[in-house]
Amino acid sequence: MAKTIKTVGEAIKAYGGVRAMNEAFGLNVPEGSVFGRHSVAEWRQHGEIPRGAQLGMCLGLEARGYRISPKLFGVKRWAEIPGVV
């Protein structure tokens, strides 16, 4: 059974770490730094994924063999996300 991803931290691990996820999402982060204006480390710090990255996150995690919980996006049920239902 596939592991269910519920947190930003779990998603980062599934991608292979902060640097790997930054690369996957094409985020420019200064060399030697995991923090940047739009970095994955900021997503982890704030516990939320920007709307513009949510679809890619879902598809990327599914492609890696994971299930996604709506908790990853800060809701209890998928129906709470605009446009889902």
KOLZAZA-983473 format. One line per field, with one value per residue: residue number from 1; residue in three letters; x, z, y of N, C-alpha, C in turn. Coordinates in Angstrom, 2 decimals, always signed. Each point is the difference from the previous one (the first is absolute). Layout:
<rs>
mido <- (NUM,...);
balo <- (ala,...);
n_px <- (X,...);
n_pz <- (Z,...);
n_py <- (Y,...);
ca_px <- (X,...);
ca_pz <- (Z,...);
ca_py <- (Y,...);
c_px <- (X,...);
c_pz <- (Z,...);
c_py <- (Y,...);
</rs>
This chain:
<rs>
mido <- (1,2,3,4,5,6,7,8,9,10,11,12,13,14,15,16,17,18,19,20,21,22,23,24,25,26,27,28,29,30,31,32,33,34,35,36,37,38,39,40,41,42,43,44,45,46,47,48,49,50,51,52,53,54,55,56,57,58,59,60,61,62,63,64,65,66,67,68,69,70,71,72,73,74,75,76,77,78,79,80,81,82,83,84,85);
balo <- (met,ala,lys,thr,ile,lys,thr,val,gly,glu,ala,ile,lys,ala,tyr,gly,gly,val,arg,ala,met,asn,glu,ala,phe,gly,leu,asn,val,pro,glu,gly,ser,val,phe,gly,arg,his,ser,val,ala,glu,trp,arg,gln,his,gly,glu,ile,pro,arg,gly,ala,gln,leu,gly,met,cys,leu,gly,leu,glu,ala,arg,gly,tyr,arg,ile,ser,pro,lys,leu,phe,gly,val,lys,arg,trp,ala,glu,ile,pro,gly,val,val);
n_px <- (+0.84,-0.38,+1.11,-0.74,+0.16,+0.29,+1.33,+0.36,+0.35,-1.11,-0.60,+0.69,-0.20,-1.26,+0.29,+0.50,-0.76,+0.37,+1.27,-0.29,-0.75,+0.95,+0.85,-0.77,-0.08,+1.26,+0.21,+0.24,+0.94,+0.53,+1.13,-0.10,-1.15,-0.72,+0.28,-1.10,-0.24,+0.25,+0.45,+0.32,+1.16,-0.37,-0.28,+1.13,+0.66,-0.73,+0.43,+0.30,-0.69,+0.71,-1.10,+0.92,+0.33,-1.25,-0.36,+1.10,-0.28,-1.28,+0.22,+0.91,-0.78,-1.08,+0.75,+0.27,-1.28,-0.24,-0.73,-0.97,+0.24,-1.26,+0.46,+0.59,-1.26,+0.04,-0.57,-1.19,-0.73,+0.11,-1.23,+0.90,+0.58,+0.08,-1.07,+0.14,-0.99);
n_pz <- (+0.00,-0.78,+0.34,+0.97,-0.84,+1.25,-0.07,+0.03,+1.25,+0.08,-0.58,+0.78,+1.01,-0.43,-0.12,+1.18,+0.67,+0.75,-0.18,+0.15,+1.03,+0.46,-0.33,+0.62,+0.86,-0.38,+1.29,-0.16,+0.52,+0.66,-0.66,+0.63,-0.53,+1.04,+0.37,-0.48,-0.80,-0.89,+1.16,-0.25,+0.45,-0.74,-0.98,+0.30,+0.03,-1.05,-0.37,-1.08,-0.98,-0.72,-0.25,-0.46,+1.14,+0.37,-1.21,-0.21,+1.21,-0.26,-1.19,+0.53,+1.05,-0.76,-0.81,+1.22,-0.19,+0.30,+1.11,-0.27,+1.19,+0.13,+1.07,-1.07,-0.35,+1.25,-0.59,+0.55,-0.94,-1.06,+0.41,+0.95,-1.02,-0.28,-0.68,+1.17,+0.63);
n_py <- (-1.19,+0.97,+0.64,+0.51,+1.01,+0.44,+0.10,+1.28,-0.24,-0.72,+1.01,+0.83,-0.84,-0.04,+1.29,-0.35,+0.86,+1.03,-0.31,-1.28,+0.39,+0.82,-0.96,-0.89,+1.01,-0.11,-0.17,+1.29,-0.75,+1.04,-0.22,-1.16,+0.41,-0.38,+1.23,+0.39,+0.99,-0.94,-0.37,-1.25,+0.46,+1.03,-0.86,-0.65,+1.13,+0.32,-1.22,+0.72,-0.54,+0.87,+0.68,+0.80,-0.56,+0.21,+0.33,+0.71,+0.47,+0.10,+0.49,+0.82,+0.18,+0.13,+0.73,+0.44,-0.29,+1.28,-0.07,+0.87,+0.50,+0.36,-0.67,-0.53,+0.27,-0.48,-1.06,-0.24,+0.63,-0.80,-0.18,+0.17,-0.63,+1.31,-0.35,-0.61,+0.59);
ca_px <- (-0.84,+0.77,+0.01,-0.80,+0.72,-0.90,+0.66,+0.99,+1.25,-0.07,+0.08,+1.40,+0.73,-0.39,+0.69,+1.44,+0.59,-0.31,+0.68,-0.63,-1.33,+0.21,+0.32,-1.19,-0.96,+0.67,+0.15,+1.37,+0.46,+1.45,+0.88,+0.35,-1.10,-1.27,-1.05,-0.09,-1.30,-1.03,+0.67,-0.68,+0.22,-1.04,-1.25,+0.05,-0.05,-1.37,-0.92,-0.97,+0.50,-0.69,-0.99,+0.61,+0.80,-0.79,-0.26,+1.27,+0.31,-0.87,+0.41,+1.35,-0.05,-0.64,+0.96,+1.00,-0.64,-0.60,-1.37,+0.01,-1.09,-0.38,+0.70,+1.19,-0.40,-0.60,-1.43,-0.34,-0.64,+0.29,-1.08,+0.29,+0.90,-0.78,+0.08,+0.06,-1.36);
ca_pz <- (+0.00,-0.12,+1.13,-0.20,+0.35,+0.71,+0.36,-0.94,+0.30,-0.62,-1.45,-0.31,+0.09,-1.14,-1.17,+0.17,+0.75,-0.39,-1.26,-1.10,-0.27,-0.64,-1.41,-0.66,-0.21,-0.72,+0.89,+0.07,+1.36,-0.05,+0.31,+1.41,+0.85,-0.24,+0.11,-1.05,+0.03,-0.35,+0.13,+0.63,+1.44,+0.48,+0.03,+1.21,+1.16,+0.16,-0.01,-1.10,-1.37,-0.78,-0.96,-1.30,+0.04,+0.54,-1.01,-0.24,+1.19,-0.04,-1.09,+0.28,+1.06,-0.55,-0.91,+0.84,+0.68,+1.27,+0.06,+0.56,+0.92,-0.09,+1.07,-0.59,-0.46,+1.11,+0.15,+0.47,-1.09,-1.32,-0.38,+0.55,-0.91,-1.09,-1.29,+0.05,-0.10);
ca_py <- (+1.19,+1.23,+0.92,+1.21,+1.22,+0.91,+1.25,+0.50,-0.71,-1.33,+0.20,+0.31,-1.27,-0.82,+0.52,-0.18,+1.10,+1.39,+0.37,-0.75,+0.55,+1.30,-0.26,-0.53,+1.08,+1.08,+1.16,+0.53,+0.20,+0.24,-1.13,-0.13,+0.43,-0.69,+1.01,+0.99,+0.64,-0.98,-1.29,-1.11,+0.14,+0.92,-0.75,-0.83,+0.89,+0.51,-1.13,+0.04,-0.02,+1.02,-0.53,-0.26,-1.23,-1.11,-1.03,-0.67,-0.79,-1.20,-0.88,-0.47,-1.00,-1.19,-0.63,-0.64,-1.12,+0.40,+0.51,+1.36,+0.34,+1.41,+0.70,+0.62,+1.32,+0.73,-0.23,-1.35,-0.72,+0.57,+0.92,+1.33,+0.70,+0.58,-0.62,-1.46,-0.51);
c_px <- (+0.89,-0.10,-0.82,+0.77,-0.99,+0.62,+0.98,+1.33,+0.04,+0.12,+1.44,+0.84,-0.29,+0.70,+1.52,+0.69,-0.33,+0.61,-0.67,-1.38,+0.10,+0.28,-1.24,-1.00,+0.63,+0.17,+1.47,+0.35,+1.50,+0.81,+0.36,-1.11,-1.24,-1.16,+0.10,-1.39,-1.13,+0.61,-0.88,+0.18,-1.01,-1.34,-0.05,-0.15,-1.43,-1.05,-1.05,+0.69,-0.76,-0.95,+0.62,+0.81,-0.83,-0.26,+1.27,+0.40,-0.82,+0.49,+1.39,+0.03,-0.65,+0.94,+1.10,-0.59,-0.63,-1.46,+0.09,-1.22,-0.37,+0.68,+1.27,-0.30,-0.80,-1.49,-0.24,-0.57,+0.32,-1.05,+0.22,+0.92,-0.83,+0.25,+0.01,-1.39,-0.88);
c_pz <- (+0.00,+1.26,-0.35,+0.52,+0.59,+0.31,-1.08,+0.22,-0.62,-1.52,-0.42,+0.04,-1.21,-1.28,+0.10,+0.68,-0.60,-1.35,-1.19,-0.33,-0.62,-1.49,-0.76,-0.34,-0.66,+0.83,+0.07,+1.44,-0.06,+0.42,+1.47,+0.95,-0.32,+0.11,-1.15,+0.04,-0.28,+0.09,+0.69,+1.52,+0.62,+0.08,+1.27,+1.25,+0.28,-0.02,-1.09,-1.35,-0.80,-1.03,-1.34,-0.05,+0.40,-1.01,-0.28,+1.16,+0.00,-1.06,+0.24,+1.07,-0.49,-0.94,+0.76,+0.85,+1.34,-0.18,+0.67,+0.88,-0.22,+1.09,-0.51,-0.41,+1.05,+0.18,+0.45,-1.12,-1.32,-0.40,+0.52,-0.90,-1.16,-1.32,+0.01,-0.16,-0.57);
c_py <- (+1.25,+0.86,+1.23,+1.19,+0.99,+1.36,+0.43,-0.71,-1.39,+0.10,+0.29,-1.26,-0.88,+0.43,-0.15,+1.16,+1.36,+0.35,-0.71,+0.56,+1.39,-0.19,-0.49,+1.10,+1.23,+1.26,+0.40,+0.32,+0.19,-1.23,+0.01,+0.39,-0.83,+0.97,+0.98,+0.57,-0.98,-1.39,-1.03,+0.08,+0.97,-0.71,-0.84,+0.86,+0.46,-1.11,+0.04,+0.09,+1.04,-0.64,-0.35,-1.29,-1.22,-1.11,-0.79,-0.90,-1.29,-0.98,-0.59,-1.08,-1.28,-0.75,-0.74,-1.13,+0.32,+0.35,+1.36,+0.18,+1.46,+0.84,+0.68,+1.43,+0.76,-0.16,-1.44,-0.86,+0.69,+1.03,+1.41,+0.82,+0.53,-0.72,-1.52,-0.59,+1.10);
</rs>
